[in-house]
Amino acid sequence: METSAQVRFSNVDITGGFWRERQELNRDVTLGSVREQFENTGRFDAFKFDWKEGEPNQPHIFWDSDVAKWLESAAYILEKHEDNALEAYVDNVVDLIEKNQDENGYFNIYFTVCEPDNRFFNRMAHELYCAGHLIEAAVAYYEATGKDKFLNAMRRYADHIEKVFKTDDSAEFSTCGHEEIELALVKLWRCTGEKRYLALSRHFVDIRGTQDAKEVRAGENDIYVQDHLPVREQETAEGHCVRAGYLFSAMADLSWEYDDKGLFEACRKLFDNITEKRMYITGGIGSTSNGEAFTVDYDLPNTTAYAETCAAISLFLFAGRMCRIEANSVYADAAERAMYNGILSGISLDGSAFFYENPLEINLFDRSLPQKKKTRYPITQRLEVFGCSCCPPNMTRFIASIGDYVYTYNENTVFAHHYMESE
């Protein structure tokens, strides 16, 4: 495959115009707004590992990932703008991570404080998903500041995961129920040069949907978590959209790293299925609230569209990776469509409130009519925080690192994938 290299966002300056304004708003308003909401809901305090039964704000299985995405966002901002107070705040969280990390490298708030006997027992409990976001944050913070405490902590965690899932094969499942760690391990390999991390990512991807995986069985969740077939045999985008987008992003990364033409061909088929048959005109994906999922070809209702903000971001990440593998503007076009429509619709103009889901039409009259069957409609006003608050910090890290996706190059050509005032 004739691939291109990425021009990393640290070497790309957004110098003016629309995206410079969005990045400044993200830095000056949105990052602080999300932090405040996470403080008020106990997400940051949870890193103290001191919650007791009966107290408010019991840690949730995905709180690690919410804060991790915020930390990653802060790292991207710090790489471009010196901010001693922000850096000190991140350092304090990193100190808590190091202090409360298990001796064997394991780190998860919920399964240390609330269910210590159930580590790596419940595939759907987001342990590896949280680990992936923490790894991404650690890599970003090291690259921004040169400080390696966070990175070293997550390397210890990745080493433990390798031992449990690959060397000893002692976990109760083989792959995570919410993909994310796969692409994070690729980032960890690129940062550290430790090829075991790349091999572990490939292990998680290759075993998914195969008879060698412990969780493969006839059941309704197989499609939901992209476990219905080995990844190279999947031709249609199925199941939970964010999980799918993160898996496909990892597949694209691995096809680039290993020059794996078969894996890339699977990525191309999945990309075509999404963009030609299962994507809204806005670049949103996921037409049903039932599983936040893809349904069937051309099933794209307007008023009940789910089109989660995180799902559009996952499509953007997937398309951006495809740009690096094949010089075809169809990938950049899909990324741009999602970027300006499916993603940015998820944040208010003042930068402080969010949509989790993004319908294409809101008709209050329809909602007032008698219904034989209860229809679930999206909310009509953006909120500052959600119980499941994955989208706000995903938005902050997306905007802060947008420069990662503007340029690629090979021996003969520099490709400009998006129109932005930039150097």
N, C-alpha and C positions, 0 to 999 in steps of 0.2 A: 504494500500500500504506500502511495506517495503522500506522506503525512506532513503536517506543518507544526512548527513550534509556537507556543504561546508567548506573547509579550505580556508578562505579568503586570498587574495593576500598579505595582511599586514603580514601574518604569513608564506608566501612562498617567499624565496629568490632564484632568478635565479642566480646561482653562476658562470656560464661560458658557453662557447659554442655559438652556433648560436643565441639563443634568448637573451643571455646577450649582444652580439654585437648589435643585433637589438634594444634592449632597450637603450643602450648607444647612438646609432645613433639617436634614437627617441628623447632622452633627449637633446643631444648636438646640433643636426641639425634640425630635422623635426619640433619640437615644435616652435622653433624660426622662421623658414622659414614660417610656416603657420601664425604665429602671424604677421610677417612683411606684408604678403599679405593681411591679414585682416585689418591691419592698413592702408595700401595703398588704399584699396577699401572702406574705411569709416565704416567698421563694428564696430570697437571699438568706434570710435567717435559717432556713433549713440546712444550709451548708455548715452550720455550727454543730449539727448532729446531736442536738440536745432536746429534741421534741419528746414529750412524755404523753402516754395515754391519757385522754380526757382534756388535753390542751387544744386550743384552736389551731387552725392551719396545719392539720396533719399533712406531712409531705406526700406528694402524689408520685406515681410511677414515672411521670414524664417531666417533673420539675427540673431535674438535672439538665435536660435538653433545652428547656426554655432559657435558663440562665446561661448555658453554654453558648447558645446563639447570640445572646447579648454580649458575652465576653468576646466572641469572635468579631462582632460588629465593632466593639470598642478597639480591638486590635487593629482592624483595618483603618479606623479613623486615626489612631495613634501613629500608624506608619506614615501618614501624610501630614499630621498636625500634632505638634507637641502640646500635651495637656497633662501637667504634673498631677493635678487632682484626679483626673480620670485614671491615669496610670496607677496611682496609689490605691484607688478603689479596686481595680482589678487585682493588684498585688495582694490585697487583703483577702479576696476570695480565693486566690491561688494558695495563700498560706493555709486557709481552712481546708482546702482540698488535700494538700500535703499532710497536714496534721491528722486528718480523719481517714486517710487512705489505709486500707488493710495492709498488713505486713506482706501479704502475697501479691499485692498490687491492685486488688479489687477495689472499685470505688462506685458506690451507688447509694444515694441517700435512703431511698425507700427500703431497699432490701438489706440495709444495715440497721436502720432505726426501727422499722415497722415489722419486717418479716425476715429476720436474719437466717432462719433455717431454710428459706426457699430460694436461695441464689441459683440462677440458671436452671430453674425448674419449670417456669411458665413462659413458654415461647412468646406469648402475646403481651408480656409485661414490660416491654420496651427497654430491657437492660442493655442490649447491644446497640439499640438506637441511641440511647443516652450516651453510651460509650463513644459512639461515632461522632456525635456533636461535640463532646468534650475533646476528642482528639483533634477535630478540625479547629477548635478554639485554641488549643495548645500550640498547634503548628502556626496559626496566624499570629499568636502573641510572641512566639519566639522570632518569627521573621520580622515582626514590627519592632521589637525592642532588644533582641539578642539575649533576653533572659531565658534561662533554660529550666527553671524549677517546674513550671507547668508541663513543659514538654517531657521532662524526665519522668514526671509522675504518670503521664499518659503512656509513655513507653513501657513503664512497669505494668500498667493495666493491660496494654496490648500483648505483652509477653505472657501475662496470666491467661488472657483469652486464648492465645495460641495453645497454651498448655492444656486448658480445659476442653477446647473444641477440636483441636487437631492432634496434639501429641497423645494425650490420655483419652480423648473422646469420652469424657466423663459427664458432660452436661446431659440434661434430659432431652435436648433437642439439638439439631444440627445447624440450623440457620435462623436468623432473627425474624420475628413476625413483622417487624417494621424495618425495611431496609434503610441503611444509612451508613453502617460501619464499613461496608464494602468500599464506597468511594473515599471514606475518611482514611482507611488504611493505605490507599494509593497515595494520598497526600502525605501521610506519615513516611512512606517509603521515599517519596521525592525529597522530603525535607532531610531525612536522616541518612539515606543511602543504604538502609538496612533492608535487604531484599526479602527477608522473612515476612515483612509486613505486606509486601506486594503479593507474595505467595499465599499468605493467609486470606487476602482479599479474593484471590482467584479460587481458593478452596471454597469459600462461602458461596461464590457465584456458581462454580461448576457443580457443586453437590445439590444445589437447589432444584427441586422437582425430580430428583432421581430416586431410584430404589435404594441407594446407599444412605439416604437421609432418614433419620429416625422418625421425623414427623410425617412422612409421606404415607397417606392412607386415604381411602375413599371418604370424602367429607365435604361439607359445604364451604369450608374455609380455604380449600386448596386454591381456588381461583382468586379469592379475596387477597391472598398474600403471594400471588404469582408462583404458586407451587404446583400448578396443574401439569406442567411439562418441564423438562430440562430447558434451560434458557435458550440454547441454540435451536430448539424446535418451536419456540413461541413465535407466532406470526401476527397475533392480534393483541392489542393492549387490553389487559383484563384487570379487574379488581380495584382495590384502593389506589387512587391516582397518584398520591404523593409517594407511596411505597413503590409503585411502578416506576415513576420518574426517577427516583433515586437509584433503583436497581438498574435501569437502562443507562443512567449516567455512569455507574460503575462498570457496566459492560463495555461502554464506549471507551472509558479509560483503559481498561484491560486490553481491549483490542488494539489500542494504540501502543501500549507498553510491550505487548508480546507479539505485535504484528500478526494478530490472529484474524485472518480473513473470514473465517466462519463465524466468529463472534460479531465481527463488524457487519456481516451480511444480515445476521439476526437483528442487529440494531437498526439497520436500514429498513427492514421490513416493518419493524415495530413503529419506527418514526413515520413511515408512509401511512400506516394504518391510522395512527393518531391524527396526523395533519390532513389526511384526505377524507376521513370518515368519522372521526370521533372527537373533533375539536370545534369549539364555537368560533364564530367569526372574530371574537375578541382574543383568541388564543387561550381561552379558558378550557379546561378539561374536567370531566366528571359531571355527568348530567343528572345524578340522583343523590339524594341525601342518604339513601339506603346503602351504607358502606362507603360513602364519599367516593363513589366508584364510576368507572366506565360501565356502560350498559351494552348496547348493540349499535351497529353501524347506523349513522344518521339519526339516532335518537337524541335530539338536542332541543328540548323544550326551553322556552324563554323564561316563563314566570317561576318555574320551580328549579331552574338551573342551580346546581350546587357550585361548580366552578370555583373551588376553594383557592384562596390566594396562594397558599403553599403549593398547590397543584400546578398553577401557572408558573411558579418559580421553578418547580421541578422540571417542567417542560423546557423552560429557558436554560437550565443547567444542562439538560440532555442535548438540546440543539447546539448550545455553545461548544460542547465537546465534539459533536459531529463535525462542526466547522474545522476543528483542528485535524481531523482525519481525512476529510475529503473537501476539496475546494469547490463547493457547490453552494450557490447563494440561497438555495431552498432552505438550508438550515438557518442561516442568518435571518432570512425573511420570517421564519416561524418564531425565532427568538425575539425579533423586533415586534412582531404582532403581539406576542405575550407580554413583552416588556412595557409597551405603551398602553395596553388595554387590560389584559387579564390580570396583570400584577398591580399597576398603579391605581386601578379602580379600588383596590383594597385599602387605600390610605386616604385620609381626608386632606384637603388642601392646606390646612394649618399644621399637618404633620403629627397630630396627637390622637387620632381615632381611626378605627379599622373596621373593615368588613372581613369576616372569616370566609363567607361565601359571597359570590358576586353574580346575582341574577342579571339577565339582560333586560328584564321588564318587571316593573312593580306596578300592579293595577289594584288599587285599594278597593275598587268597586267589586272586582271578582272575589275578593276576600270576604266581602260582606254578604254575599249570596248564600242561601242555604245549600248545604252540601250533604249528599248521601254518604259520602266517605270523607273523613277528615283529610284535608290536603295540608302538607307541611310547606309553608311559605318562608322564604328568607326574611330576616329582619330588614327594616326600612331605614335604619339610621346607624351610622358607624358608632362603635363603642371603644372605650379606652382600654379595656381588658376583657378577656373571656376566661371562663373556667378552664377550657382547653385553649391556651394562649400561645399556640405555636406560630401563628401568622405574624404578630407584631415584631418579634425579634428576627424572624426570617426576612421581613421587609427591611429592617435596619441593616442586616448584613448584606443583603442584595444590593441596596443603593450604595453602601459604602465601598463595595468591591466591584462596581459595574465596569471599571476600567479593565478588569481581567478578561473581558469578552470583546474588546474593541478590535484588537489586532492579532493576527498570526503571521508567520513568515516561513518561507523555505529558502533554498539556495538562490532562487531567482526572483522571488516575488514577496512583497509585503501586501497582505490582504487587510483591507479596512472593512470590517463587517457591519459597523454601525456608524451613522452620521452623528458625530459629537464633536464639539469644539475641544480638541485635544492635541496633545503632543506626546 
